[in-house]
Amino acid sequence: MPNAFFVLPEDNRVTLDSSETKHLRVTRAKPGDKLTGIDGKGTTYRFVLEELGKSSASGIVIEREYIEKDGKSVTVAVAATKWPRLHILIEKATELGVDRIELFSSLRSVSRVDQSKLAKLNAVAKEAAKQSVNPYIPEIRISETLPLEGSFNLLLEFGGRPLAEVEEELAVERKLRLIVGPEGGFAPEEIRDISTRCTSVSLGRRTLRVETSVIVVLGIINYRLGRI
């Protein structure tokens, strides 16, 4: 069950759409209950549920809190992978407070994503934000090629430096991009191009799944950035 509901605020009231109303009914919420809401843009709300209809609901705001961003940006760029793993990755990255998720095509990708899947991907991020009471829902972008501009790029690669060697850099960089290839790794020609614009790092001897790697590195990044 979600720990917060997605709300649309207006003055001292919030409204909830049909999907959120369904969740209210599943959790057996009733008028008079005090609940938590998020708007996905940085504000959390405490509100009293006032009306619970068949396809919509509304409440009165009793408290609100805006959470300022820390001025830094963390992006996870991942080669397209199969849906079950992609679902977990988006869910956990959202729970860990990532700012942006970029999905791109790689020569060895066993799956493809396109703009038609964006609504489905955003729905996963939205549900994960509600579960973790994350006031910000990450932006999800889909592109054919890997974007590398404007950030300190970390490429996860077996032959890279130990991640511990670059932890100090993680603390001072304002824009970070974590790059994770497909299950079979990037093709040699892709590595030649990407590595010239990235810092290659390794998580050690173990072969981790894509989603596991993302969880581990985001945990370390969050620690260095003071986000936990």
C-alpha positions as CSV (number, residue, x, y, z in Angstrom):
1,M,0.0,0.0,0.0
2,P,1.3,3.5,-0.7
3,N,2.5,5.6,2.2
4,A,1.4,8.8,0.4
5,F,-1.1,9.7,-2.3
6,F,-0.5,11.8,-5.4
7,V,-2.5,15.0,-5.1
8,L,-3.4,18.0,-7.2
9,P,-3.2,21.1,-4.9
10,E,-5.3,24.3,-5.2
11,D,-5.2,26.8,-2.5
12,N,-5.9,25.0,0.8
13,R,-7.4,21.9,-0.9
14,V,-6.2,18.9,-2.7
15,T,-8.0,16.7,-5.2
16,L,-7.2,13.1,-6.1
17,D,-8.0,11.5,-9.5
18,S,-9.7,8.2,-10.2
19,S,-6.5,6.1,-9.8
20,E,-5.7,7.7,-6.4
21,T,-9.4,7.3,-5.4
22,K,-9.1,3.6,-6.1
23,H,-6.1,3.4,-3.8
24,L,-8.0,5.3,-1.1
25,R,-10.7,2.6,-1.3
26,V,-8.2,-0.2,-1.2
27,T,-6.7,1.2,1.9
28,R,-10.2,1.6,3.4
29,A,-9.7,5.3,3.9
30,K,-12.8,7.3,4.9
31,P,-13.7,10.9,5.3
32,G,-12.1,12.4,8.3
33,D,-8.9,10.5,8.0
34,K,-5.6,12.4,8.1
35,L,-3.5,11.4,5.1
36,T,-0.2,12.3,3.4
37,G,0.0,13.6,-0.2
38,I,2.8,14.5,-2.6
39,D,2.6,16.6,-5.8
40,G,5.8,15.3,-7.4
41,K,7.3,18.8,-7.5
42,G,8.7,19.0,-4.0
43,T,5.8,19.5,-1.6
44,T,4.3,17.1,0.8
45,Y,0.9,17.7,2.3
46,R,-1.0,16.5,5.4
47,F,-4.7,16.7,4.6
48,V,-8.0,15.6,6.0
49,L,-10.0,13.5,3.5
50,E,-13.3,15.3,3.1
51,E,-15.1,13.8,0.1
52,L,-14.6,10.2,-1.3
53,G,-16.6,9.7,-4.5
54,K,-16.6,6.9,-7.1
55,S,-13.9,8.5,-9.3
56,S,-12.5,11.4,-7.4
57,A,-11.8,12.6,-3.9
58,S,-10.8,15.8,-2.2
59,G,-9.4,17.0,1.1
60,I,-8.5,20.0,3.2
61,V,-4.8,20.8,3.7
62,I,-3.8,21.1,7.3
63,E,0.0,21.2,6.8
64,R,2.4,21.5,3.9
65,E,6.2,21.3,3.5
66,Y,8.3,22.2,0.5
67,I,11.6,20.3,0.3
68,E,14.3,22.3,-1.4
69,K,16.6,20.5,-3.8
70,D,20.3,20.5,-2.8
71,G,21.5,22.1,-6.0
72,K,22.9,18.9,-7.3
73,S,21.7,16.5,-9.9
74,V,22.1,12.7,-10.1
75,T,21.1,11.0,-13.4
76,V,21.1,7.2,-14.1
77,A,21.6,6.4,-17.7
78,V,20.8,2.7,-18.5
79,A,20.9,0.7,-21.7
80,A,17.4,-0.7,-22.5
81,T,16.8,-4.0,-20.7
82,K,13.9,-6.4,-20.2
83,W,10.8,-5.0,-18.4
84,P,11.0,-6.8,-15.1
85,R,14.5,-5.5,-14.5
86,L,13.7,-2.1,-15.8
87,H,10.7,-1.9,-13.5
88,I,12.8,-2.7,-10.5
89,L,15.5,-0.2,-11.6
90,I,13.0,2.7,-12.0
91,E,11.3,1.8,-8.7
92,K,14.5,1.7,-6.7
93,A,16.2,4.7,-8.3
94,T,13.1,6.7,-7.5
95,E,13.1,5.5,-3.9
96,L,16.8,6.5,-3.7
97,G,16.0,10.0,-4.9
98,V,17.6,10.1,-8.4
99,D,16.7,13.2,-10.3
100,R,16.6,11.8,-13.8
101,I,16.5,8.4,-15.5
102,E,17.8,8.2,-19.1
103,L,17.1,5.1,-21.2
104,F,19.0,4.6,-24.4
105,S,19.7,1.9,-27.0
106,S,22.9,-0.2,-27.0
107,L,24.3,-2.6,-29.6
108,R,23.8,-5.5,-27.1
109,S,20.5,-4.4,-25.7
110,V,18.1,-7.4,-25.6
111,S,15.1,-5.1,-25.5
112,R,14.1,-1.7,-26.8
113,V,12.2,1.2,-25.4
114,D,10.5,4.0,-27.2
115,Q,8.3,7.0,-26.5
116,S,5.2,4.8,-26.5
117,K,6.4,3.2,-23.2
118,L,7.0,6.6,-21.4
119,A,3.6,6.7,-19.7
120,K,4.1,3.2,-18.3
121,L,7.6,4.1,-17.1
122,N,6.3,7.3,-15.5
123,A,3.6,5.3,-13.7
124,V,6.2,3.1,-12.0
125,A,8.2,6.2,-10.9
126,K,5.0,7.8,-9.5
127,E,4.1,4.7,-7.5
128,A,7.6,4.4,-6.1
129,A,7.5,8.1,-5.1
130,K,4.3,7.5,-3.2
131,Q,5.6,4.4,-1.5
132,S,8.8,6.2,-0.4
133,V,7.1,9.6,0.2
134,N,9.6,11.1,-2.2
135,P,8.3,14.6,-2.9
136,Y,10.0,14.6,-6.3
137,I,9.2,12.3,-9.2
138,P,12.3,11.8,-11.4
139,E,12.2,12.9,-15.0
140,I,12.4,10.0,-17.4
141,R,13.9,10.5,-20.9
142,I,14.2,8.0,-23.8
143,S,16.8,8.5,-26.5
144,E,18.5,6.4,-29.2
145,T,22.0,7.4,-28.2
146,L,23.7,7.8,-24.8
147,P,23.7,11.5,-23.7
148,L,27.1,12.5,-22.2
149,E,27.0,16.2,-22.1
150,G,27.0,18.5,-19.0
151,S,27.8,16.0,-16.3
152,F,30.6,14.1,-14.5
153,N,30.1,10.7,-16.1
154,L,30.7,7.5,-14.2
155,L,30.8,4.4,-16.4
156,L,30.4,1.1,-14.6
157,E,33.0,-1.3,-16.1
158,F,34.9,-4.3,-14.9
159,G,38.2,-2.8,-15.9
160,G,37.5,0.5,-14.2
161,R,39.1,2.1,-11.1
162,P,37.7,1.0,-7.7
163,L,34.7,3.2,-6.9
164,A,36.3,4.2,-3.6
165,E,39.0,6.1,-5.5
166,V,36.5,8.6,-6.9
167,E,34.3,9.0,-3.8
168,E,35.8,12.4,-3.0
169,E,35.0,13.6,-6.6
170,L,31.4,12.5,-6.1
171,A,31.1,14.8,-3.1
172,V,32.1,18.0,-5.0
173,E,30.6,17.4,-8.5
174,R,27.3,19.2,-8.9
175,K,26.0,17.0,-11.8
176,L,26.6,13.3,-11.9
177,R,25.6,10.7,-14.4
178,L,25.9,7.0,-13.7
179,I,26.1,5.0,-16.9
180,V,25.2,1.3,-16.9
181,G,25.4,-0.9,-20.0
182,P,23.3,-3.9,-21.0
183,E,23.5,-7.3,-19.3
184,G,26.2,-8.4,-21.8
185,G,28.2,-5.2,-21.5
186,F,28.9,-2.6,-24.0
187,A,30.4,-3.6,-27.4
188,P,34.1,-2.8,-27.8
189,E,33.4,0.0,-30.2
190,E,31.0,1.6,-27.8
191,I,33.5,1.4,-25.0
192,R,36.1,3.1,-27.1
193,D,33.8,6.0,-27.8
194,I,32.2,6.3,-24.3
195,S,35.3,5.9,-22.2
196,T,37.0,9.0,-23.6
197,R,34.2,11.1,-22.0
198,C,33.7,9.1,-18.8
199,T,35.5,8.0,-15.6
200,S,35.4,4.2,-15.6
201,V,34.7,2.6,-12.2
202,S,34.3,-0.9,-10.9
203,L,32.2,-2.4,-8.1
204,G,34.7,-5.3,-7.7
205,R,34.9,-8.9,-8.7
206,R,31.2,-9.9,-8.5
207,T,29.0,-9.8,-11.5
208,L,26.0,-7.8,-10.5
209,R,22.7,-7.4,-12.3
210,V,22.0,-4.0,-13.9
211,E,19.4,-3.1,-11.2
212,T,21.7,-4.3,-8.4
213,S,24.6,-2.2,-9.6
214,V,22.4,0.9,-9.8
215,I,21.1,0.4,-6.2
216,V,24.7,-0.1,-4.9
217,V,26.2,3.0,-6.6
218,L,23.2,5.2,-5.8
219,G,23.6,4.3,-2.1
220,I,27.2,5.3,-2.2
221,I,26.5,8.5,-4.1
222,N,23.7,9.4,-1.7
223,Y,26.1,8.9,1.2
224,R,28.8,11.2,-0.3
225,L,26.2,13.8,-1.2
226,G,24.6,13.8,2.2
227,R,21.2,12.6,0.8
228,I,20.6,9.9,3.4
